[in-house]
């Protein structure tokens, strides 16, 4: 093996997450998704999907000992459309921001009250 290949292998070993880390990430994603889904059902919130994005999503570019989890939550615009129809751009922005903050505060944050999510 050449010196460059040896260095390359050493660097990869230092930055590629272990299978244990990948399993932990997937377990956390499943747990978060389950908690969000349960709370959504309790609050009768309809969503289209919850899936990981960014480094823990399709790309799988997370680094060893250094990852965060970004979840994309899809909402059906048709459910909000009647409320937003006819609004000016400024009023639409304010109304959608208010709805978004409401979802964040009453659904997402309240879904993640477990101690283990406070300081991972």
MOPAC internal coordinates of N, CA, C and O (Angstrom, degrees):
PM7 1SCF
backbone

  N    0.0000 0     0.00 0     0.00 0    0    0    0
  C    1.4579 1     0.00 0     0.00 0    1    0    0
  C    1.5361 1   108.31 1     0.00 0    2    1    0
  O    1.2310 1   121.10 1   -43.91 1    3    2    1
  N    1.2961 1   115.49 1   136.09 1    3    2    1
  C    1.4662 1   119.82 1  -179.00 1    5    3    2
  C    1.5239 1   110.22 1   -75.75 1    6    5    3
  O    1.2310 1   121.19 1   -16.77 1    7    6    5
  N    1.2990 1   115.33 1   163.23 1    7    6    5
  C    1.4631 1   121.10 1   179.38 1    9    7    6
  C    1.5310 1   110.61 1   -59.53 1   10    9    7
  O    1.2310 1   120.60 1   138.18 1   11   10    9
  N    1.3165 1   116.46 1   -41.82 1   11   10    9
  C    1.4760 1   120.68 1   179.88 1   13   11   10
  C    1.5242 1   110.01 1   -62.50 1   14   13   11
  O    1.2310 1   120.01 1   136.04 1   15   14   13
  N    1.3187 1   117.58 1   -43.96 1   15   14   13
  C    1.4647 1   120.75 1   178.88 1   17   15   14
  C    1.5260 1   111.38 1   -64.33 1   18   17   15
  O    1.2310 1   120.55 1   141.67 1   19   18   17
  N    1.3051 1   116.55 1   -38.33 1   19   18   17
  C    1.4643 1   120.70 1   178.18 1   21   19   18
  C    1.5256 1   110.40 1   -63.36 1   22   21   19
  O    1.2310 1   120.75 1   133.10 1   23   22   21
  N    1.3054 1   116.17 1   -46.90 1   23   22   21
  C    1.4735 1   120.76 1   178.06 1   25   23   22
  C    1.5269 1   110.06 1   -61.96 1   26   25   23
  O    1.2310 1   120.52 1   135.82 1   27   26   25
  N    1.3164 1   116.62 1   -44.18 1   27   26   25
  C    1.4605 1   122.01 1   179.20 1   29   27   26
  C    1.5319 1   110.33 1   -58.01 1   30   29   27
  O    1.2310 1   119.99 1   133.33 1   31   30   29
  N    1.3187 1   117.62 1   -46.67 1   31   30   29
  C    1.4646 1   122.16 1   179.89 1   33   31   30
  C    1.5291 1   111.23 1   -63.27 1   34   33   31
  O    1.2310 1   120.47 1   139.76 1   35   34   33
  N    1.3199 1   116.70 1   -40.24 1   35   34   33
  C    1.4651 1   120.75 1   179.03 1   37   35   34
  C    1.5280 1   111.18 1   -64.97 1   38   37   35
  O    1.2310 1   120.67 1   137.59 1   39   38   37
  N    1.3105 1   116.32 1   -42.41 1   39   38   37
  C    1.4669 1   120.62 1   178.89 1   41   39   38
  C    1.5288 1   109.96 1   -64.39 1   42   41   39
  O    1.2310 1   120.46 1   134.62 1   43   42   41
  N    1.3226 1   116.72 1   -45.38 1   43   42   41
  C    1.4641 1   119.78 1   178.70 1   45   43   42
  C    1.5261 1   111.13 1   -59.07 1   46   45   43
  O    1.2310 1   120.56 1   138.26 1   47   46   45
  N    1.3138 1   116.53 1   -41.74 1   47   46   45
  C    1.4588 1   120.65 1   179.34 1   49   47   46
  C    1.5285 1   110.89 1   -62.03 1   50   49   47
  O    1.2310 1   120.57 1   146.37 1   51   50   49
  N    1.3222 1   116.51 1   -33.63 1   51   50   49
  C    1.4666 1   121.29 1   179.91 1   53   51   50
  C    1.5272 1   113.48 1   -76.86 1   54   53   51
  O    1.2310 1   119.61 1   154.42 1   55   54   53
  N    1.3269 1   118.35 1   -25.58 1   55   54   53
  C    1.4707 1   119.45 1  -173.34 1   57   55   54
  C    1.5268 1   114.74 1  -110.58 1   58   57   55
  O    1.2310 1   119.33 1   158.18 1   59   58   57
  N    1.3263 1   118.88 1   -21.82 1   59   58   57
  C    1.4682 1   120.31 1  -178.19 1   61   59   58
  C    1.5257 1   109.00 1   -81.99 1   62   61   59
  O    1.2310 1   120.09 1   -51.84 1   63   62   61
  N    1.3398 1   117.43 1   128.16 1   63   62   61
  C    1.4646 1   120.64 1   179.61 1   65   63   62
  C    1.5349 1   111.16 1   -61.51 1   66   65   63
  O    1.2310 1   121.60 1   -31.54 1   67   66   65
  N    1.3169 1   114.54 1   148.46 1   67   66   65
  C    1.4605 1   119.62 1   176.50 1   69   67   66
  C    1.5297 1   109.09 1   -74.70 1   70   69   67
  O    1.2310 1   120.73 1   -15.18 1   71   70   69
  N    1.3104 1   116.20 1   164.82 1   71   70   69
  C    1.4628 1   120.07 1   177.01 1   73   71   70
  C    1.5266 1   109.83 1   -61.16 1   74   73   71
  O    1.2310 1   120.57 1   145.47 1   75   74   73
  N    1.3228 1   116.52 1   -34.53 1   75   74   73
  C    1.4653 1   120.58 1   178.28 1   77   75   74
  C    1.5335 1   110.86 1   -62.11 1   78   77   75
  O    1.2310 1   120.70 1   136.21 1   79   78   77
  N    1.3323 1   116.27 1   -43.79 1   79   78   77
  C    1.4711 1   120.49 1   177.97 1   81   79   78
  C    1.5270 1   110.89 1   -63.48 1   82   81   79
  O    1.2310 1   120.29 1   136.30 1   83   82   81
  N    1.3311 1   117.05 1   -43.70 1   83   82   81
  C    1.4660 1   120.89 1   179.88 1   85   83   82
  C    1.5230 1   110.84 1   -62.51 1   86   85   83
  O    1.2310 1   120.53 1   140.41 1   87   86   85
  N    1.3244 1   116.60 1   -39.59 1   87   86   85
  C    1.4628 1   120.75 1   177.64 1   89   87   86
  C    1.5227 1   110.22 1   -65.00 1   90   89   87
  O    1.2310 1   120.28 1   137.39 1   91   90   89
  N    1.3269 1   117.07 1   -42.61 1   91   90   89
  C    1.4653 1   121.50 1   177.86 1   93   91   90
  C    1.5265 1   110.67 1   -60.00 1   94   93   91
  O    1.2310 1   120.22 1   134.20 1   95   94   93
  N    1.3206 1   117.18 1   -45.80 1   95   94   93
  C    1.4657 1   121.56 1   178.96 1   97   95   94
  C    1.5236 1   110.08 1   -59.46 1   98   97   95
  O    1.2310 1   120.20 1   132.61 1   99   98   97
  N    1.3234 1   117.22 1   -47.39 1   99   98   97
  C    1.4672 1   120.66 1   179.96 1  101   99   98
  C    1.5191 1   111.65 1   -63.34 1  102  101   99
  O    1.2310 1   120.16 1   140.84 1  103  102  101
  N    1.3281 1   117.29 1   -39.16 1  103  102  101
  C    1.4660 1   120.46 1   177.61 1  105  103  102
  C    1.5264 1   111.15 1   -64.03 1  106  105  103
  O    1.2310 1   120.39 1   138.95 1  107  106  105
  N    1.3234 1   116.86 1   -41.05 1  107  106  105
  C    1.4690 1   120.72 1   178.36 1  109  107  106
  C    1.5248 1   110.23 1   -64.76 1  110  109  107
  O    1.2310 1   120.22 1   136.95 1  111  110  109
  N    1.3262 1   117.18 1   -43.05 1  111  110  109
  C    1.4673 1   120.92 1   178.73 1  113  111  110
  C    1.5240 1   110.20 1   -60.10 1  114  113  111
  O    1.2310 1   120.27 1   135.11 1  115  114  113
  N    1.3261 1   117.08 1   -44.89 1  115  114  113
  C    1.4735 1   120.68 1   179.05 1  117  115  114
  C    1.5224 1   110.91 1   -62.06 1  118  117  115
  O    1.2310 1   120.61 1   137.10 1  119  118  117
  N    1.3290 1   116.43 1   -42.90 1  119  118  117
  C    1.4599 1   120.25 1  -179.47 1  121  119  118
  C    1.5327 1   111.08 1   -65.46 1  122  121  119
  O    1.2310 1   120.36 1   134.65 1  123  122  121
  N    1.3227 1   116.91 1   -45.35 1  123  122  121
  C    1.4661 1   120.82 1   178.08 1  125  123  122
  C    1.5230 1   111.18 1   -60.15 1  126  125  123
  O    1.2310 1   120.79 1   134.47 1  127  126  125
  N    1.3215 1   116.09 1   -45.53 1  127  126  125
  C    1.4640 1   121.00 1  -179.64 1  129  127  126
  C    1.5228 1   110.61 1   -61.39 1  130  129  127
  O    1.2310 1   120.61 1   137.16 1  131  130  129
  N    1.3226 1   116.44 1   -42.84 1  131  130  129
  C    1.4691 1   120.90 1   179.46 1  133  131  130
  C    1.5280 1   110.79 1   -63.25 1  134  133  131
  O    1.2310 1   120.39 1   134.15 1  135  134  133
  N    1.3342 1   116.87 1   -45.85 1  135  134  133
  C    1.4648 1   120.61 1   179.68 1  137  135  134
  C    1.5304 1   111.55 1   -62.22 1  138  137  135
  O    1.2310 1   120.57 1   136.93 1  139  138  137
  N    1.3306 1   116.51 1   -43.07 1  139  138  137
  C    1.4671 1   120.56 1   178.57 1  141  139  138
  C    1.5223 1   110.97 1   -64.62 1  142  141  139
  O    1.2310 1   120.46 1   138.93 1  143  142  141
  N    1.3207 1   116.72 1   -41.07 1  143  142  141
  C    1.4635 1   120.71 1   179.82 1  145  143  142
  C    1.5302 1   111.04 1   -65.15 1  146  145  143
  O    1.2310 1   120.21 1   135.16 1  147  146  145
  N    1.3186 1   117.20 1   -44.84 1  147  146  145
  C    1.4670 1   120.54 1   179.81 1  149  147  146
  C    1.5251 1   111.43 1   -60.81 1  150  149  147
  O    1.2310 1   120.65 1   135.75 1  151  150  149
  N    1.3234 1   116.36 1   -44.25 1  151  150  149
  C    1.4691 1   119.99 1  -179.91 1  153  151  150
  C    1.5291 1   110.68 1   -67.82 1  154  153  151
  O    1.2310 1   120.29 1   142.13 1  155  154  153
  N    1.3317 1   117.06 1   -37.87 1  155  154  153
  C    1.4689 1   120.71 1   177.98 1  157  155  154
  C    1.5271 1   110.16 1   -61.24 1  158  157  155
  O    1.2310 1   120.65 1   137.12 1  159  158  157
  N    1.3269 1   116.36 1   -42.88 1  159  158  157
  C    1.4671 1   119.46 1   178.60 1  161  159  158
  C    1.5238 1   110.75 1   -64.34 1  162  161  159
  O    1.2310 1   120.67 1   137.70 1  163  162  161
  N    1.3229 1   116.33 1   -42.30 1  163  162  161
  C    1.4631 1   121.43 1   179.05 1  165  163  162
  C    1.5310 1   111.01 1   -60.44 1  166  165  163
  O    1.2310 1   120.38 1   139.57 1  167  166  165
  N    1.3284 1   116.88 1   -40.43 1  167  166  165
  C    1.4678 1   121.90 1  -178.29 1  169  167  166
  C    1.5310 1   113.02 1   -91.05 1  170  169  167
  O    1.2310 1   120.84 1  -179.65 1  171  170  169
  N    1.3305 1   116.00 1     0.35 1  171  170  169
  C    1.4723 1   122.83 1  -177.70 1  173  171  170
  C    1.5280 1   111.67 1    57.72 1  174  173  171
  O    1.2310 1   121.21 1  -136.75 1  175  174  173
  N    1.3232 1   115.28 1    43.25 1  175  174  173
  C    1.4634 1   121.80 1   176.23 1  177  175  174
  C    1.5140 1   107.83 1   -95.36 1  178  177  175
  O    1.2310 1   120.99 1   -51.50 1  179  178  177
  N    1.3085 1   115.71 1   128.50 1  179  178  177
  C    1.4565 1   120.44 1   179.23 1  181  179  178
  C    1.5320 1   109.36 1   -99.23 1  182  181  179
  O    1.2310 1   121.28 1   -48.16 1  183  182  181
  N    1.3155 1   115.15 1   131.84 1  183  182  181
  C    1.4604 1   121.32 1   176.15 1  185  183  182
  C    1.5195 1   107.75 1  -134.83 1  186  185  183
  O    1.2310 1   120.53 1   -18.10 1  187  186  185
  N    1.3127 1   116.58 1   161.90 1  187  186  185
  C    1.4637 1   119.47 1  -177.92 1  189  187  186
  C    1.5170 1   112.67 1   -95.27 1  190  189  187
  O    1.2310 1   120.04 1   147.31 1  191  190  189
  N    1.3381 1   117.54 1   -32.69 1  191  190  189
  C    1.4655 1   120.19 1   178.78 1  193  191  190
  C    1.5146 1   110.87 1  -166.88 1  194  193  191
  O    1.2310 1   121.89 1   -22.30 1  195  194  193
  N    1.3144 1   113.99 1   157.70 1  195  194  193
  C    1.4635 1   122.25 1   170.53 1  197  195  194
  C    1.5197 1   105.23 1  -132.06 1  198  197  195
  O    1.2310 1   120.66 1   -59.40 1  199  198  197
  N    1.3207 1   116.33 1   120.60 1  199  198  197
  C    1.4676 1   118.72 1  -179.83 1  201  199  198
  C    1.5240 1   111.10 1  -149.80 1  202  201  199
  O    1.2310 1   120.84 1   -29.18 1  203  202  201
  N    1.3328 1   116.00 1   150.82 1  203  202  201
  C    1.4648 1   119.67 1   179.24 1  205  203  202
  C    1.5200 1   111.42 1   -69.88 1  206  205  203
  O    1.2310 1   121.37 1   -34.35 1  207  206  205
  N    1.3125 1   114.99 1   145.65 1  207  206  205
  C    1.4677 1   122.17 1   177.74 1  209  207  206
  C    1.5184 1   108.28 1  -130.31 1  210  209  207
  O    1.2310 1   120.76 1    -2.43 1  211  210  209
  N    1.3003 1   116.15 1   177.57 1  211  210  209
  C    1.4641 1   120.40 1   177.13 1  213  211  210
  C    1.5129 1   111.87 1    68.67 1  214  213  211
  O    1.2310 1   120.62 1    34.95 1  215  214  213
  N    1.3131 1   116.42 1  -145.05 1  215  214  213
  C    1.4673 1   121.07 1  -173.30 1  217  215  214
  C    1.5222 1   113.43 1   -64.90 1  218  217  215
  O    1.2310 1   119.57 1   152.57 1  219  218  217
  N    1.3431 1   118.43 1   -27.43 1  219  218  217
  C    1.4606 1   120.42 1   179.97 1  221  219  218
  C    1.5224 1   112.25 1   -96.19 1  222  221  219
  O    1.2310 1   120.29 1  -176.40 1  223  222  221
  N    1.3066 1   117.05 1     3.60 1  223  222  221
  C    1.4616 1   121.82 1   178.82 1  225  223  222
  C    1.5132 1   111.13 1   -90.73 1  226  225  223
  O    1.2310 1   120.71 1    38.73 1  227  226  225
  N    1.2982 1   116.24 1  -141.27 1  227  226  225
  C    1.4590 1   122.54 1  -176.72 1  229  227  226
  C    1.5254 1   111.83 1   -58.16 1  230  229  227
  O    1.2310 1   120.15 1   141.29 1  231  230  229
  N    1.3339 1   117.31 1   -38.71 1  231  230  229
  C    1.4672 1   120.68 1  -175.09 1  233  231  230
  C    1.5279 1   113.62 1   -67.32 1  234  233  231
  O    1.2310 1   120.28 1   148.69 1  235  234  233
  N    1.3405 1   117.08 1   -31.31 1  235  234  233
  C    1.4665 1   121.70 1  -178.76 1  237  235  234
  C    1.5333 1   111.72 1    50.47 1  238  237  235
  O    1.2310 1   120.77 1  -125.08 1  239  238  237
  N    1.3260 1   116.13 1    54.92 1  239  238  237
  C    1.4676 1   120.83 1  -178.34 1  241  239  238
  C    1.5271 1   112.49 1  -109.53 1  242  241  239
  O    1.2310 1   120.27 1  -160.66 1  243  242  241
  N    1.3315 1   117.08 1    19.34 1  243  242  241
  C    1.4594 1   119.32 1   179.45 1  245  243  242
  C    1.5272 1   110.28 1   -65.74 1  246  245  243
  O    1.2310 1   121.43 1   -24.80 1  247  246  245
  N    1.3236 1   114.88 1   155.20 1  247  246  245
  C    1.4596 1   121.46 1  -178.48 1  249  247  246
  C    1.5232 1   110.47 1  -104.20 1  250  249  247
  O    1.2310 1   121.10 1   -25.18 1  251  250  249
  N    1.2966 1   115.51 1   154.82 1  251  250  249
  C    1.4550 1   122.24 1   178.63 1  253  251  250
  C    1.5316 1   109.42 1   -59.53 1  254  253  251
  O    1.2310 1   120.68 1   -46.38 1  255  254  253
  N    1.3084 1   116.30 1   133.62 1  255  254  253
  C    1.4723 1   123.60 1   178.26 1  257  255  254
  C    1.5252 1   114.42 1    59.32 1  258  257  255
  O    1.2310 1   119.62 1  -161.95 1  259  258  257
  N    1.3165 1   118.32 1    18.05 1  259  258  257
  C    1.4628 1   120.42 1  -177.71 1  261  259  258
  C    1.5225 1   109.23 1  -155.89 1  262  261  259
  O    1.2310 1   120.46 1   -89.27 1  263  262  261
  N    1.3179 1   116.73 1    90.73 1  263  262  261
  C    1.4573 1   118.80 1   179.41 1  265  263  262
  C    1.5198 1   109.97 1  -145.32 1  266  265  263
  O    1.2310 1   121.30 1   -23.71 1  267  266  265
  N    1.2952 1   115.12 1   156.29 1  267  266  265
  C    1.4500 1   121.47 1   169.70 1  269  267  266
  C    1.5195 1   106.09 1  -131.12 1  270  269  267
  O    1.2310 1   120.96 1   -15.11 1  271  270  269
  N    1.3154 1   115.77 1   164.89 1  271  270  269
  C    1.4593 1   120.24 1  -178.66 1  273  271  270
  C    1.5183 1   108.25 1  -118.66 1  274  273  271
  O    1.2310 1   121.04 1   -59.76 1  275  274  273
  N    1.3129 1   115.61 1   120.24 1  275  274  273
  C    1.4622 1   122.24 1   175.83 1  277  275  274
  C    1.5198 1   107.28 1  -107.34 1  278  277  275
  O    1.2310 1   120.67 1   -58.59 1  279  278  277
  N    1.3254 1   116.33 1   121.41 1  279  278  277
  C    1.4564 1   120.21 1   177.09 1  281  279  278
  C    1.5184 1   109.38 1  -108.03 1  282  281  279
  O    1.2310 1   120.93 1   -47.78 1  283  282  281
  N    1.3069 1   115.82 1   132.22 1  283  282  281
  C    1.4610 1   122.58 1   174.84 1  285  283  282
  C    1.5178 1   106.79 1   -94.76 1  286  285  283
  O    1.2310 1   120.70 1   -51.74 1  287  286  285
  N    1.3193 1   116.26 1   128.26 1  287  286  285
  C    1.4618 1   121.15 1   176.18 1  289  287  286
  C    1.5152 1   107.20 1  -115.36 1  290  289  287
  O    1.2310 1   121.16 1   -64.21 1  291  290  289
  N    1.3157 1   115.39 1   115.79 1  291  290  289
  C    1.4579 1   120.90 1  -179.85 1  293  291  290
  C    1.5200 1   111.01 1   -88.28 1  294  293  291
  O    1.2310 1   120.87 1   -47.29 1  295  294  293
  N    1.3044 1   115.93 1   132.71 1  295  294  293
  C    1.4629 1   121.96 1   176.69 1  297  295  294
  C    1.5230 1   108.90 1  -115.07 1  298  297  295
  O    1.2310 1   120.66 1   -32.34 1  299  298  297
  N    1.3051 1   116.34 1   147.66 1  299  298  297
  C    1.4591 1   121.40 1   178.82 1  301  299  298
  C    1.5315 1   108.91 1   -83.77 1  302  301  299
  O    1.2310 1   120.64 1   -70.51 1  303  302  301
  N    1.3218 1   116.39 1   109.49 1  303  302  301
  C    1.4653 1   120.92 1  -177.46 1  305  303  302
  C    1.5273 1   111.45 1   -59.56 1  306  305  303
  O    1.2310 1   119.98 1   148.88 1  307  306  305
  N    1.3194 1   117.65 1   -31.12 1  307  306  305
  C    1.4689 1   120.86 1  -178.43 1  309  307  306
  C    1.5294 1   111.63 1   -58.11 1  310  309  307
  O    1.2310 1   120.04 1   151.17 1  311  310  309
  N    1.3186 1   117.52 1   -28.83 1  311  310  309
  C    1.4655 1   120.63 1   178.69 1  313  311  310
  C    1.5319 1   112.00 1   -71.99 1  314  313  311
  O    1.2310 1   120.38 1   155.16 1  315  314  313
  N    1.3189 1   116.87 1   -24.84 1  315  314  313
  C    1.4646 1   122.02 1  -178.11 1  317  315  314
  C    1.5261 1   112.28 1  -100.88 1  318  317  315
  O    1.2310 1   120.68 1   160.77 1  319  318  317
  N    1.3149 1   116.31 1   -19.23 1  319  318  317
  C    1.4611 1   122.37 1  -173.40 1  321  319  318
  C    1.5317 1   113.60 1   -52.75 1  322  321  319
  O    1.2310 1   119.08 1   132.95 1  323  322  321
  N    1.3427 1   119.37 1   -47.05 1  323  322  321
  C    1.4733 1   118.30 1  -179.17 1  325  323  322
  C    1.5316 1   113.09 1   -58.28 1  326  325  323
  O    1.2310 1   120.73 1   145.13 1  327  326  325
  N    1.3109 1   116.22 1   -34.87 1  327  326  325
  C    1.4606 1   121.03 1  -179.63 1  329  327  326
  C    1.5278 1   111.70 1   -69.70 1  330  329  327
  O    1.2310 1   120.52 1   150.39 1  331  330  329
  N    1.3328 1   116.60 1   -29.61 1  331  330  329
  C    1.4568 1   121.63 1  -174.90 1  333  331  330
  C    1.5277 1   114.04 1   -97.24 1  334  333  331
  O    1.2310 1   120.16 1   167.88 1  335  334  333
  N    1.3090 1   117.30 1   -12.12 1  335  334  333
  C    1.4748 1   119.91 1  -176.27 1  337  335  334
  C    1.5204 1   111.36 1   -60.57 1  338  337  335
  O    1.2310 1   121.15 1   -45.48 1  339  338  337
  N    1.3082 1   115.41 1   134.52 1  339  338  337
  C    1.4536 1   121.85 1   175.99 1  341  339  338
  C    1.5183 1   114.94 1    81.98 1  342  341  339
  O    1.2310 1   119.99 1   177.44 1  343  342  341
  N    1.3147 1   117.63 1    -2.56 1  343  342  341
  C    1.4666 1   119.53 1   179.89 1  345  343  342
  C    1.5273 1   110.47 1   -78.58 1  346  345  343
  O    1.2310 1   121.44 1   -34.73 1  347  346  345
  N    1.3117 1   114.85 1   145.27 1  347  346  345
  C    1.4665 1   119.10 1   173.85 1  349  347  346
  C    1.5314 1   108.20 1   -66.81 1  350  349  347
  O    1.2310 1   120.89 1   -14.54 1  351  350  349
  N    1.3084 1   115.90 1   165.46 1  351  350  349
  C    1.4671 1   120.59 1  -179.18 1  353  351  350
  C    1.5298 1   110.85 1   -56.84 1  354  353  351
  O    1.2310 1   120.45 1   137.76 1  355  354  353
  N    1.3216 1   116.75 1   -42.24 1  355  354  353
  C    1.4580 1   121.74 1  -179.16 1  357  355  354
  C    1.5314 1   111.44 1   -65.95 1  358  357  355
  O    1.2310 1   120.47 1   134.33 1  359  358  357
  N    1.3393 1   116.72 1   -45.67 1  359  358  357
  C    1.4648 1   120.36 1   179.92 1  361  359  358
  C    1.5258 1   111.28 1   -68.25 1  362  361  359
  O    1.2310 1   120.54 1   144.35 1  363  362  361
  N    1.3268 1   116.57 1   -35.65 1  363  362  361
  C    1.4627 1   121.05 1   176.76 1  365  363  362
  C    1.5254 1   110.07 1   -62.18 1  366  365  363
  O    1.2310 1   120.94 1   136.17 1  367  366  365
  N    1.3185 1   115.80 1   -43.83 1  367  366  365
  C    1.4643 1   120.89 1   179.41 1  369  367  366
  C    1.5290 1   110.24 1   -61.27 1  370  369  367
  O    1.2310 1   120.21 1   134.94 1  371  370  369
  N    1.3290 1   117.21 1   -45.06 1  371  370  369
  C    1.4612 1   121.16 1  -179.85 1  373  371  370
  C    1.5253 1   111.58 1   -65.90 1  374  373  371
  O    1.2310 1   120.35 1   136.10 1  375  374  373
  N    1.3243 1   116.94 1   -43.90 1  375  374  373
  C    1.4663 1   120.67 1  -178.68 1  377  375  374
  C    1.5253 1   111.50 1   -66.25 1  378  377  375
  O    1.2310 1   120.43 1   136.75 1  379  378  377
  N    1.3253 1   116.78 1   -43.25 1  379  378  377
  C    1.4672 1   119.26 1  -179.29 1  381  379  378
  C    1.5313 1   110.71 1   -69.31 1  382  381  379
  O    1.2310 1   120.15 1   144.45 1  383  382  381
  N    1.3249 1   117.33 1   -35.55 1  383  382  381
  C    1.4660 1   120.49 1   177.07 1  385  383  382
  C    1.5272 1   109.99 1   -64.28 1  386  385  383
  O    1.2310 1   120.69 1   138.46 1  387  386  385
  N    1.3220 1   116.28 1   -41.54 1  387  386  385
  C    1.4633 1   120.85 1   178.43 1  389  387  386
  C    1.5257 1   110.25 1   -61.95 1  390  389  387
  O    1.2310 1   120.33 1   135.14 1  391  390  389
  N    1.3288 1   116.98 1   -44.86 1  391  390  389
  C    1.4687 1   120.80 1   178.68 1  393  391  390
  C    1.5268 1   111.02 1   -63.92 1  394  393  391
  O    1.2310 1   120.74 1   137.69 1  395  394  393
  N    1.3275 1   116.19 1   -42.31 1  395  394  393
  C    1.4552 1   120.77 1   179.50 1  397  395  394
  C    1.5336 1   110.85 1   -62.09 1  398  397  395
  O    1.2310 1   120.18 1   133.44 1  399  398  397
  N    1.3241 1   117.25 1   -46.56 1  399  398  397
  C    1.4677 1   120.82 1   178.74 1  401  399  398
  C    1.5208 1   111.36 1   -62.55 1  402  401  399
  O    1.2310 1   120.71 1   142.45 1  403  402  401
  N    1.3259 1   116.25 1   -37.55 1  403  402  401
  C    1.4593 1   120.84 1   177.07 1  405  403  402
  C    1.5293 1   110.33 1   -61.79 1  406  405  403
  O    1.2310 1   120.44 1   134.52 1  407  406  405
  N    1.3330 1   116.76 1   -45.48 1  407  406  405
  C    1.4651 1   120.27 1   177.79 1  409  407  406
  C    1.5306 1   110.87 1   -62.77 1  410  409  407
  O    1.2310 1   120.53 1   137.12 1  411  410  409
  N    1.3176 1   116.60 1   -42.88 1  411  410  409
  C    1.4736 1   120.32 1   179.57 1  413  411  410
  C    1.5276 1   111.56 1   -61.96 1  414  413  411
  O    1.2310 1   120.80 1   131.29 1  415  414  413
  N    1.3184 1   116.08 1   -48.71 1  415  414  413
  C    1.4651 1   120.52 1  -175.33 1  417  415  414
  C    1.5191 1   113.96 1   -73.62 1  418  417  415
  O    1.2310 1   120.14 1   140.56 1  419  418  417
  N    1.3251 1   117.34 1   -39.44 1  419  418  417
  C    1.4592 1   120.38 1  -174.25 1  421  419  418
  C    1.5180 1   114.72 1   -96.12 1  422  421  419
  O    1.2310 1   120.24 1   163.82 1  423  422  421
  N    1.3179 1   117.16 1   -16.18 1  423  422  421
  C    1.4622 1   119.99 1  -179.69 1  425  423  422
  C    1.5255 1   110.84 1  -115.08 1  426  425  423
  O    1.2310 1   120.50 1   115.50 1  427  426  425
  N    1.3124 1   116.64 1   -64.50 1  427  426  425
  C    1.4608 1   120.10 1  -170.75 1  429  427  426
  C    1.5295 1   111.54 1   -66.27 1  430  429  427
  O    1.2310 1   120.03 1   126.00 1  431  430  429
  N    1.3079 1   117.54 1   -54.00 1  431  430  429
  C    1.4691 1   119.82 1  -178.40 1  433  431  430
  C    1.5259 1   111.60 1   -61.60 1  434  433  431
  O    1.2310 1   120.28 1   139.37 1  435  434  433
  N    1.3193 1   117.07 1   -40.63 1  435  434  433
  C    1.4639 1   120.10 1  -178.57 1  437  435  434
  C    1.5280 1   112.21 1   -73.84 1  438  437  435
  O    1.2310 1   120.18 1   163.26 1  439  438  437
  N    1.3120 1   117.27 1   -16.74 1  439  438  437
  C    1.4668 1   120.63 1   175.30 1  441  439  438
  C    1.5155 1   111.15 1   -76.22 1  442  441  439
  O    1.2310 1   120.47 1   154.91 1  443  442  441
  N    1.3125 1   116.70 1   -25.09 1  443  442  441
  C    1.4635 1   121.75 1  -170.59 1  445  443  442
  C    1.5216 1   112.05 1  -111.07 1  446  445  443
  O    1.2310 1   120.79 1  -132.75 1  447  446  445
  N    1.3169 1   116.09 1    47.25 1  447  446  445
  C    1.4587 1   119.99 1  -177.24 1  449  447  446
  C    1.5223 1   113.28 1   -87.46 1  450  449  447
  O    1.2310 1   119.96 1   175.21 1  451  450  449
  N    1.3215 1   117.68 1    -4.79 1  451  450  449
  C    1.4552 1   120.04 1  -179.29 1  453  451  450
  C    1.5200 1   110.90 1   -61.70 1  454  453  451
  O    1.2310 1   121.15 1   -38.74 1  455  454  453
  N    1.3009 1   115.41 1   141.26 1  455  454  453
  C    1.4632 1   122.24 1  -179.28 1  457  455  454
  C    1.5262 1   112.06 1   -55.33 1  458  457  455
  O    1.2310 1   120.61 1   143.03 1  459  458  457
  N    1.3176 1   116.44 1   -36.97 1  459  458  457
  C    1.4655 1   120.15 1  -176.10 1  461  459  458
  C    1.5299 1   113.56 1   -64.83 1  462  461  459
  O    1.2310 1   119.80 1   163.25 1  463  462  461
  N    1.3331 1   117.99 1   -16.75 1  463  462  461
  C    1.4602 1   120.79 1   179.06 1  465  463  462
  C    1.5255 1   112.40 1   -94.34 1  466  465  463
  O    1.2310 1   119.87 1  -179.11 1  467  466  465
  N    1.2983 1   117.86 1     0.89 1  467  466  465
  C    1.4603 1   121.52 1  -177.57 1  469  467  466
  C    1.5239 1   112.12 1   -76.00 1  470  469  467
  O    1.2310 1   120.45 1   134.79 1  471  470  469
  N    1.3083 1   116.74 1   -45.21 1  471  470  469
  C    1.4593 1   120.11 1  -175.95 1  473  471  470
  C    1.5287 1   109.04 1  -148.96 1  474  473  471
  O    1.2310 1   120.66 1  -104.73 1  475  474  473
  N    1.3249 1   116.34 1    75.27 1  475  474  473
  C    1.4742 1   118.90 1  -174.04 1  477  475  474
  C    1.5159 1   113.08 1   -65.72 1  478  477  475
  O    1.2310 1   120.10 1   180.00 1  479  478  477

